């Protein structure tokens, strides 16, 4: 008959089986390994290579393992009508885009003629996209810092674009989880995939997994509001996903203010934490307020590493450090 300790070991192995691992770059992701931190730069670089590199520096200094961007083929993702809509854009973003040469001559003329006041949604979307040469520079810089560079493609053309950069993995954004053409193109590359599940039902998650399979997949619980309120985070879904997919690493992509929910997510079993990073939450940009500043990101990593050092195995028994205490009590 199995002892209590043996039964505890059996339960632990059943919940976190040996196959529970995905390799991304030099890192192993799974419950048995340190939490994998992704600093999402996203579009918080505002089209500036200098800002992007500062954010990469901040991610490396905080102890993250990866940095993530977003890649869109602008005319594919957005309609002509959407791109033509008037939109106020910070002048520094527009001037940087003009300097980088990513805007059309007509757009540059319009902006200069109006002293950069007659801007459109399209001006911003083009300003936020890096060229292949710029991506190569940024990815090389990230790798030089020991970070895995990746991006979330929003269309099939972007998948092929990223493949030219020799990415080691892909990220599926919550908004793309029902885009079966995109999912199939990503899966065709045969690389590990992080998949966010915001705005989706369990049925939609299952459908995506039918396409991806469960190997080389990491599922991220997400609530797609920016910023998200703590009361809406539903972190218990992390355990639900563990139970539904016991051989798939489960993580958390957070958009909340502060760091406590992200630490809690790791306690609940998240093997990956993704958080947006910014140099300053008050900068221009739609994602800045839901992002962590460098010192907050560093504190998040510090607290999670502290939890990991004290987590143990979960198996109840006499700890080795308790033996001298027991012996002393017996003598008394």
Beta strands, then each sheet from edge to edge (+ up, - down):
strand 1: 22-24
strand 2: 27-29
strand 3: 36-42
strand 4: 66-71
strand 5: 148-153
strand 6: 169-172
strand 7: 192-196
strand 8: 217-222
strand 9: 249-254
strand 10: 272-278
strand 11: 292-293
sheet 1: 1+ 2-
sheet 2: 5+ 4+ 3+ 10+ 9+ 8+ 7+ 6+
sheet 3: 5+ 4+ 3+ 10+ 11+
end
